[in-house]
Amino acid sequence: MISFLLPCARRPAAVPALALLSAGVCIALAVPAVFAAGPYPLSGRVVDVSDGDTLTLLVGRDRHRVRLASIDAPETGHGRKRPGQPYGQAARKALADLVAGKTLTLQCYEQDRYERDVCDVPLPDGRTANRVMVETGLAWANQQGGGKYLRDDSLSDLERQARDQRLGLWRQVGAIAPWEWRWQCWDALENGRPTSIC
């Protein structure tokens, strides 16, 4: 936790939550580090890899679910209504081979809506797992939402190179990006819409 000291200021007494501030009392708040301005490090041991872009980091006694920043890997299956994509298990295994059991210091940016830390995952050789997954053809540069999740612009070039060399998932014709798969397959199956892609 990081403590921030709110400045004392005169506030309208009509707002009960600010009553102490209006009386000139300063309050120290404990705020999780993820809300601090700028990137933050997260160090621990990788204890689980659930798919090609998600892992679990043990930090002290706390388990942090981590989403690799700037990439989206093929989906692994989650039951009948959420079938996996081609190369989903291959991507999970590739990420596990890179990071499982290792103690790493991640460079994180924020928490997503699922309370996962969104991070770059530096490897001991100086590369990042994020880049390796894209350059080996086992993940996309995350262009969902017009690229608003893409922090590393160089991943687009790495994806293009992997596609040109027909590496990994690019061996298949008509590879479907995971953000499209979740909508065209999973959402369709869960809501009874016809689908032909899964």
N, C-alpha and C positions, 0 to 999 in steps of 0.2 A: 504494500500500500504506500501511496505517496500522500503526504498531508499538504493541503493548501490552506493558506490563511486568507479568508475573505476580508477585504478592506472594510473598515467601519465607515458607515455612511448614514446619513439621515434618509429614511424611507417612510412612506406613508404608513401610519400605524394601523390603517384599515386592513392591511394584508397580514393575517395572523402569523404566517410562516416567517415574516420579516420583522416581527415585533421586537425581537432581541436586537436586531441591527438598528432599528429606529431608536433604541435606548442607548446606542453607542457601544454595544457589546460585540466584541470580535469572536467569531466562531472558527475553530479549526475543524475541517472536514477531512475524513479519510476517503480518498478517491482511488479506485483501482488504477494501476499504472497504465492500463490500456486507454484511459481517457486523458492521459498526459499528452501534451502537444508533441508531435513528431514520433518517429519510429522508436521502438523499444526492443531490447534484447530479451530472449527467453532461452535459458540454458537448462538442459536436462538430458535424460536418456530416452531414446525411442523404444517404446514398449509394445507398440502395435502399429500395423499398417493396414488400414481397412480397405483402401482402394488406391488408385494411381495418383490421387492428389490429396489424400487425407491420412494423417498419422496421429498417434497419441504420444505425447512427450511427458515423462514423469519428471516433475520439477519439485524436488524435495519429496513430500508425500502427496502432492497434488498432481492430478492427471489433467493435462491440457490437450484438448482436441485441436489439431492444427490443420488448416486448409492451406495448401501451397498457393502462394500469390501468383497471379497472372496466368495460370494454366487451368485447363479443364480436361481431365482424363476420361476415357470411355467408362461408362457406368458398369459396376458389377451388379449382379442380380440380387433382388430383395423380395423373393417370393413370386407367385404366379402373376400378380398384377404389376410387378416391377422387374421384368426380365433384364438380364444384362446385355450389354452391347458386345459385338465382336471386339476382341483385344482387351476387354475389361479386366480379366484375370491376368493376362500378360502384363498389363500396366501395373497392377497391384504387386505382382511378383518382382517386376523391375525396380519399383520404388523400395520394396522390402530389401532387395539385394543391395541397394545403395545405402540405406539408413538403419535398418533394423539392428537393435542392440547397441547402436553407437551413441556416445555422449556428444551432443552438438550444441552450439549457440546459434539460435535462429534470429533473424532480423525481422521483427513483426511490425505491422502497420496499424492494425485495428482488430476489433472483433466483429464477425459477421452476425447476421440475424439469428444464427444457430449457436451463438456464443463460442464459435471457434476462433482461435487466433489466426489471422491471415498473415503468412510469413514467407520470406525467402529462406531456403534451407541450405546454408553453405556447407560444402563437403570438405573433408581434410585436404583434398588436392587443389582447392581454390575455386572449383566450379560450384554451381548450385544445383541441387536436385531438380529444381524447377526447369532450368535450362536443359539438363540432361534428358529429362522426360520428353521435352519437345524435340530436341535434336535427334533423338533415337526413334521418333515417330510414334511415341506412346502417349502423347497428350497434344492438345491444341493450345495455341496461344489464345487466351480467353477473350473472344470478341463479343461475348454476350452483352447485350445492352449497348451496342455500338462501340464496344471496347472500353467501357468505363471501368472494367476490372483489370485492365492490362496496365500494369505499372512498369513493365520492362518491354519497351518497344522493340528491342532486338529480337524478341521471341517470334515476331511475325516473319522475319527473315529466316530464322532457324526452322520454323514450320515449313516455309516454302522450300527450303533446301531438302528437308526430310521428305516432303511430298515429291519433289523432282527425282530424288533417289529411290523412291518407293520403299521407304523404311517403315517397319512396324505396321501400324494400321493403314498406312498409305498403300499397302499391297492390295487392299480390297478396293473394288470399284464402288463409288458412291458412298464413301464414309460419311456418317451422319454425326455432326457435332453433338456433344452431350447435352447442351442447352436445348437443342432441337429435339433430341431423343426424349428428354424428360417430358416435353410437351406432346410430341406426336405419338409417343408410345405410352408412357406411364399415365399421363393425364387422360389420354383417350381410353385406356383400359379401365382406369378407376371410375370414369364417368360414363362408361357404356357407349362411347363414340367408336365408329368403325376406324380401324387402323390397318395399314398394310405393311408397316415397316418393322413390326416386331412379332 
